[in-house]
Every structure is written in C-alpha cells, then in structure tokens.
Amino acid sequence: MFMEEALYGSDGFYTRGGGAGRRRDFLTSPEVGPLFGAVLARALDHWWNEAGRPDPYVVIEAGAGPATLARAILHAEPTCLAALRYILVDRSEAMRASHPAETGAAGFQLGEADEAESLPRQGPSLASRADIPPGPAHVILANELLDNLPFDLFERSVTGWDEVRMGVAGPVLLGADPRVPCASLAPDAPTGGRIAIQYQAAEWVADARQKAARVVVFDYCTTTASMSRRPWTDWCRTYRSHRRGAGAMEEPGSQDITAEVAVDQLPRRTADSTQAEFLRAHGIEELVAAGRRYWTEHAARPDLRAVEARSRTSECEALLDPTGLGAFRVLEWY
Ligand SMILES: C[S@@+](CC[C@H](N)C(=O)[O-])C[C@H]1O[C@@H](n2cnc3c(N)ncnc32)[C@H](O)[C@@H]1O
C-alpha cells in the first residue's frame, strides 16, 4: 500500500528519521513547549485519583515520536510519579533510538497483570517498545497518531465509487469493493469527491480499548461526509522541513502524509471535546498564572525555571488557538 511504504517502508519518511520536532519536520502540541505535558501530568493525576491511586500506574503513549511529551510529563512531577510506569511506543526504530534510556523497573516485560503488580514500587519507570504490550494498562495516550495511519482512498464516480490506487505509472481508478461503505458514510458526495476509509485508525482504537481502561486521543478530526465535499488536498496534507510538501502521491518517503481523522468511522467514543476545552478543564490557565507569578518573583535574576514559567503564556496561546491546535479534538474512551 502506497502510504504504508511512503511512511514506514524501508525508505519511508519515518524510517528515515523524519517526524515531529523543531529540528525535524513539523511541530505538534508537545513540541510547542513543556506546558502541554504539564497539563497532561495533571490529567494523569486526575485519572489516577479516580482509579483509586493504583501502584503501579501503567500509562502507554502510542506514536510517541521523540518522547517530548513523556519528558515534559516526568519533568512536571505529577503526584502519581512514584507509581508511574510509562511505556513509550513507536513503530519507527529511528524514533525509538531517540527515546530516553529505560529506567527504574522499565526492563520488565509488561504483558501480564501479575507481572505489573509484582513490580518494585519505586517508580517512575520508563520503557520503549515498537508495539503496544498486551496490557492491561490504565491509560493509553496518543497525540497525532491516528492521522498518520495508512488509509484507503475512494472517489465518487457518476455511477458509484472507485478506489484510487497507486499504479506503476501513477494513480489509477478501480471499481470499489461494494462491501466498503462509501455510500452510507458519504451519501451526498459530489462526483469527483474523495474520502479516506480509515480501517487502521478504527482497528487501533478497538485494540487500545481492549488493552486499557482509558484511551485518550488528540488529533485533527472531521467526518467522512465533510471530506467528500472538500478538495482532498485540504484534508490530506504533506509536510517536510516545517513546510507543506508535494502532492500526497508524489515523492514517497520524502515527506509526511497525514489525513484528518473521520470520527464517524471510529468506535463510539465516551467523550469528545476540543483541545482548548480539555486543556482548560485540566488547569492550563492555573499553570500559566503560576508561571506568571514565578516569573515576576524571579525576573530580576531569572533562572531556567523562570524562563520556562514565562514562556507558558505564549505556549498557552498556541495550544488554545481556536484556528489551530485549540481546535484539535480530544476523543476519550473509558
Ligand atoms: C505525527 S507523529 C507524532 C509524534 C508525537 N506523538 C507528537 O505528538 O509529537 C506520529 C508518530 O506515530 C508513529 N506511528 C505510526 N504508526 C504507529 C503505530 N501503529 N504504532 C506506534 N507508532 C506509530 C510514527 O512513527 C510517528 O513517530
């Protein structure tokens, strides 16, 4: 499949070390600065308290990229820190190579509840894996993972639906398998309208749901019907070196390919909010106010912590921006 090869094949974009980060190709919420992780640390504490303060507290971050979010969460020192078993998961070896060294009881082979229970209670511990362990986990987090999972592309024809496949000489249209529910997902698609069928995203959620009590996904989202009415280059984008890239079917391996996530194709979620709503609910504004106070007290002789505290104001603006990251959706299953 084209997207699978272009991103994760032997010469794929992620295989070659492309990805999130100031020195890489695009910025994500964790890459804006440590504030996103500081809010997530509070959310993790909230869910830990709700769950009766389990120890160990197993949190898996899927599609962790270079582990910037994990570093920020640990740096924020949540109350659950001593109980925390944080497992970074990324299918890209290049990303895993940039993960911090495993610490604490991280060498454990998570997989059996008994094993997790018998871990020494002296966390936090960190582990890095290529796949989500069988579980059980308390929380699975994923920031901008689902949009990177390969999808199938379909186009409305005059008489029905075609699948758009990459042939040797370029894209070709083949009559769609009638079992693919294009017509019911996008009943009003105009001729030429394109949609993504995101089986892998739906399967990922279903699998994560089996393995964790709570699954929390941050991503840019849409619906299949909305996709069909917009130019497909609007909802399927490419990035490299902090710029938009070439067409999605051009120059495979040289650029990220990402598609908005069609929420109507995912398992029914328990909660759905904007990123701005989620971050506010978990105290982003209190953290910014505390940062401002710390800066004022230390402005005459600022230390590193004071500089970080001051930068919370601009990070917050970016994370809550209703035309940008603030409009991302936070989908939760629990
Ligand atoms: C857009 S990056 C997001 C990185 C990070 N979460 C962030 O927000 O900065 C997506 C990451 O997901 C990884 N990935 C893609 N499919 C995956 C899968 N099935 N399991 C684990 N990681 C995956 C990619 O290698 C890539 O590092």
The ligand as an SDF file (V2000), in Angstrom:
LIG
                    3D

 27 29  0  0  0  0  0  0  0  0999 V2000
    2.8900   12.7010   13.8680 C   0  0  0  0  0  0  0  0  0  0  0  0
    3.9990   11.7370   14.7750 S   0  0  0  0  0  0  0  0  0  0  0  0
    3.5020   12.2200   16.4190 C   0  0  0  0  0  0  0  0  0  0  0  0
    4.6210   12.1320   17.4060 C   0  0  0  0  0  0  0  0  0  0  0  0
    4.2680   12.6230   18.8140 C   0  0  0  0  0  0  0  0  0  0  0  0
    3.1330   11.9210   19.3580 N   0  0  0  0  0  0  0  0  0  0  0  0
    3.9930   14.1080   18.8300 C   0  0  0  0  0  0  0  0  0  0  0  0
    2.8340   14.4820   19.0230 O   0  0  0  0  0  0  0  0  0  0  0  0
    4.9270   14.8910   18.6560 O   0  0  0  0  0  0  0  0  0  0  0  0
    3.3110   10.0820   14.6410 C   0  0  0  0  0  0  0  0  0  0  0  0
    4.2250    9.0110   15.2150 C   0  0  0  0  0  0  0  0  0  0  0  0
    3.4720    7.7820   15.2360 O   0  0  0  0  0  0  0  0  0  0  0  0
    4.3460    6.7150   14.9000 C   0  0  0  0  0  0  0  0  0  0  0  0
    3.4890    5.6000   14.4730 N   0  0  0  0  0  0  0  0  0  0  0  0
    2.8040    5.4530   13.3310 C   0  0  0  0  0  0  0  0  0  0  0  0
    2.0910    4.3170   13.3350 N   0  0  0  0  0  0  0  0  0  0  0  0
    2.3060    3.7330   14.5260 C   0  0  0  0  0  0  0  0  0  0  0  0
    1.8200    2.5610   15.1550 C   0  0  0  0  0  0  0  0  0  0  0  0
    0.9550    1.7430   14.5400 N   0  0  0  0  0  0  0  0  0  0  0  0
    2.2550    2.2650   16.3920 N   0  0  0  0  0  0  0  0  0  0  0  0
    3.1220    3.0810   17.0220 C   0  0  0  0  0  0  0  0  0  0  0  0
    3.6170    4.2040   16.4910 N   0  0  0  0  0  0  0  0  0  0  0  0
    3.2100    4.5450   15.2600 C   0  0  0  0  0  0  0  0  0  0  0  0
    5.2410    7.3130   13.8370 C   0  0  0  0  0  0  0  0  0  0  0  0
    6.4260    6.5740   13.6930 O   0  0  0  0  0  0  0  0  0  0  0  0
    5.4640    8.7230   14.3890 C   0  0  0  0  0  0  0  0  0  0  0  0
    6.5940    8.7980   15.2070 O   0  0  0  0  0  0  0  0  0  0  0  0
  1  2  1  0
  2  3  1  0
  2 10  1  0
  3  4  1  0
  4  5  1  0
  5  6  1  0
  5  7  1  0
  7  8  2  0
  7  9  1  0
 10 11  1  0
 11 12  1  0
 11 26  1  0
 12 13  1  0
 13 14  1  0
 13 24  1  0
 14 15  1  0
 14 23  1  0
 15 16  2  0
 16 17  1  0
 17 18  1  0
 17 23  2  0
 18 19  1  0
 18 20  2  0
 20 21  1  0
 21 22  2  0
 22 23  1  0
 24 25  1  0
 24 26  1  0
 26 27  1  0
M  CHG  2   2   1   9  -1
M  END
$$$$
